[in-house]
Amino acid sequence: MTRTARDDIWSTIIKRLVDEGEFKISDLDIPESRRHTVRRVCREMEKMGYLERDNEQSKTWRAGEKAELHLNLSMRAQVNAGLDDPVSN
């Protein structure tokens, strides 16, 4: 199976969420030529519940409900994602 740019972007975002819990697109190690695709992937992940942000203009993306449920977020990522009690999660 051939990996696409979208696959690589999903993977990069998931890894960042697990480690950090939040990111800005400019933080990702993805070429400038792929930034439009990154924004589309982020919006799709937001619709699916994997990402969230404060508002549509916010540049900071955080782990959404599905990411919190399905990913093994580090303690740092849990704090950055704003979980109320990261120790019990």
C-alpha positions in Angstrom: 0.0 0.0 0.0 1.4 3.4 -1.0 1.5 6.1 1.6 0.2 9.5 0.6 1.1 13.0 1.8 -2.1 12.9 3.9 -1.0 9.7 5.6 2.3 11.2 6.5 0.6 14.3 7.9 -1.8 12.3 10.0 1.1 10.3 11.4 3.1 13.5 12.2 0.1 15.1 13.9 -0.7 12.0 15.9 2.9 11.7 17.1 2.9 15.4 18.1 -0.4 14.9 20.0 1.0 11.9 21.9 4.2 13.8 22.9 3.0 17.4 23.3 -0.8 17.4 23.3 -0.9 20.6 21.2 0.9 22.2 18.2 0.9 25.0 15.7 1.2 24.0 12.0 4.5 25.9 11.9 5.8 23.5 14.6 5.4 20.5 12.4 8.3 19.2 10.3 6.4 19.4 7.1 7.6 21.3 4.0 6.0 24.6 3.3 4.6 23.3 0.0 2.4 20.9 2.0 0.9 23.5 4.4 -2.4 23.7 2.6 -2.8 19.9 2.9 -1.8 20.1 6.6 -4.6 22.7 7.2 -7.1 20.5 5.4 -6.1 17.4 7.4 -6.3 19.4 10.6 -9.8 20.6 9.8 -10.9 17.0 9.0 -9.4 15.7 12.2 -11.2 18.5 14.0 -14.5 17.4 12.5 -13.8 13.8 13.6 -13.0 14.9 17.1 -9.2 14.2 17.1 -8.3 17.9 17.2 -9.8 21.0 18.7 -9.0 24.7 19.0 -10.5 27.7 20.7 -11.9 29.2 17.6 -11.6 29.0 13.8 -8.8 31.6 13.8 -6.7 29.9 16.5 -3.4 28.7 15.4 -3.0 26.2 18.3 -4.5 22.8 17.8 -5.0 20.5 20.8 -5.9 16.9 21.4 -9.6 16.5 21.0 -12.0 14.1 22.7 -11.2 11.1 20.4 -7.4 11.7 20.7 -7.8 11.7 24.5 -9.8 8.5 24.4 -7.8 6.5 21.9 -4.2 7.7 22.2 -1.8 7.1 25.0 -1.0 10.8 25.7 2.1 11.6 27.7 1.6 13.5 31.0 2.9 16.6 29.3 0.4 16.2 26.5 -2.4 15.7 28.9 -1.6 18.9 30.7 -1.2 20.8 27.4 -4.5 19.4 26.2 -6.1 20.9 29.3 -7.3 17.7 30.9 -8.7 18.4 34.4 -6.9 15.6 36.2 -4.2 14.0 34.0 -3.1 11.6 36.7 -6.5 9.8 36.8 -6.8 9.6 33.0 
